[in-house]
Amino acid sequence: MMIIERLPFSPIAIVGVKFIGWWSQSDPRYHDDYKNGAYWHTAEDDECKNLPSPLDFIDNEWDPKEKQIVVRYLAKSKYQGGIWFAPSSCRICGDDAEHNRWDTMGIDDYIDVSGRFYHPEGFIHYVNDHNVKPSQEFVDVAMKGMKIT
């Protein structure tokens, strides 16, 4: 399941807000740059093992118009600050700050304009560049938020 009720490794807890776009730290299918140290191993690794893998949500048949609406909706999300010390790298392609791609993954957190979904800055990269389709619940909120039903 892509949506979780709380982040297992974070002090952030917001009543009524769901978390989307946080991924497990380990999956043998992840990009080699990610597996080979594009992030550091931390105590949180064990807590993250039950988070989903973005690879399980790739939908190459996703309607491109709907996808672009979701991307535009994500781009309207509101900055919430950042509690992370460095950007994560993409589990699929390996992009991160080590590859001068701060614009890809970032280090900040955002909340969607409905105020219902909290997501990392890099979530839009997974959606736009890798066809990682959010849950239908999120897609429905995005479509409604962009006034498309």
C-alpha positions, 0 to 999 in steps of 0.5 A: 500500500502506498499510503501510510498513516505515519512515518515510522522514523519521524516525529511528524504526526499530523492528525488526519493527514496521510503520508505518500511517497516514502519508500523502503530503504532496501529492495534488490531491484533498486538502482545500483547507485542507490544500493551502492551507497548513494545514501547512508545506512541508519538506525531507521533502516529496520523501521523502513523495511515495511515501507513500500517500493516505488517499483511496485507502483509503476504503471506504464499504461497510465493515461498520460493526461491524467498523469500530467494533471497529477504532476501539476497538482503535486507541483502546487503542494505547499512547502512544509520545511525539511527535517532531512540532512541530505536528499534521498536518491531515487531508488529507480534511476539513482538520481540525487545530489551526488549527481548534481540533481538537487532539483530532482529529489530535494530535501524538503517535505510538502503537503498537497493543497487539499491538506490531506497528503504529506509527501517528500519533495522527490515524490513528483520525480517518481510520478513524472519520470518513472510513471509511479502512479499514486493510489486512486485515492490520491489521484481522485483528490488531485483530479478534484483539486485541479477541477477535473472529474 
